[in-house]
Amino acid sequence: MANTERLSRLSLVEKAVELADAESLESVTVRRLAQELGVTPMALYWHVKNKDQLLVCVADHLLAEVTPEFEPAAPWNLRLRAMVEALVGVMRRHRYMPGLFGMVEKQELPSFSRATDTALDLLAQAGFTLSEGYAVSTYLLHGAMALVDNEPGCPGAFTAAEAAELRRQKRLALERLPADEFPRIVEYAKTMEEEPDLDAYYAFGLDLLMSGVEAMAAKRTPSSATQNSTR
C-alpha cells in the first residue's frame, strides 16, 4: 500500500478529478479512491468526511482556475471575459462540471466566492449596482454552462464516424422539411455536412454573452464602459 504519510487532501482531490475525467463523477467514491491510492478508506476520512465533502473539494479545486491573473491595466470587460473563458475552459475539460454545480452548495466553495466577488467588483467598475452585478454574473455562469452543455457535435460520446453519421441523419431530417415553408432551415441543413468548428462556436457564444453586458454598461457609463477603471 502507498505511504499514507504522503497522502494529502490535494493528492486525494487530484486523484478524484483524474478518476472523474476517465470514467464519471459517479465513480468517485471514498472506497474507490482508497483503492486507487492504495490506502484504506479510513486514511481518506482524515481529509474528507464523506463523498459530499469530497465533491465540494473537487469543485473548489477546479474552479480555482476561473479567477486568473489579470494584466493590471486591462479594461474591466477584458478581465471579465477572461474569467468566462476560463470557466468555459474548465467545463470543456471536465464535462461533468455543469452537473457538479447542482450537487454542491456554491457558498461552500472559496474559489466560487472569490470568482463571484471579483466579477462583482469588475461589474461595479462598469457602472452596475451590486444587485445588477450579481444578476449579470449569474447569467454569465448559466450562459457558460449552456454553451458547454449544447456544444455541437457529439463531444466524447461517439467515434468520429458515429458523429458524422449522426450529423448526416440530422441534416437529412431538416432537408425533408417543406422548402416552401421552411426555406432557411432547409438551407441551413447543408452546413451540417462539415464537422462543427468548436473554436468558432465558443468564440461566437462568448461574444454574444459579453456584448450584452458591454452594451448595458455603455448605457450606464458611456465614457468609460470599455476603459479601465480599476480602484
BELMO-V864141 format. One record per pair of residues at least 6 apart in sequence whose C-alpha atoms are under 6 Angstrom apart, sorted by the first residue. I is the first residue (numbers start at 1). J is the second residue. Records with the same first field share a line. If there is no record, write none. Layout:
BEGIN
I: J / J
END
This chain:
BEGIN
1: 38 / 39
2: 38
9: 47
13: 58
31: 41
34: 40 / 41
48: 54
56: 104
60: 109 / 111
63: 111
64: 111
66: 83 / 86 / 87
67: 83 / 115
75: 227 / 228
76: 122 / 228
88: 144
91: 97
98: 145
120: 133
123: 133
125: 229
126: 217 / 225
127: 220 / 221
154: 163
171: 189 / 192
174: 186 / 189
175: 186
217: 225
218: 225
END
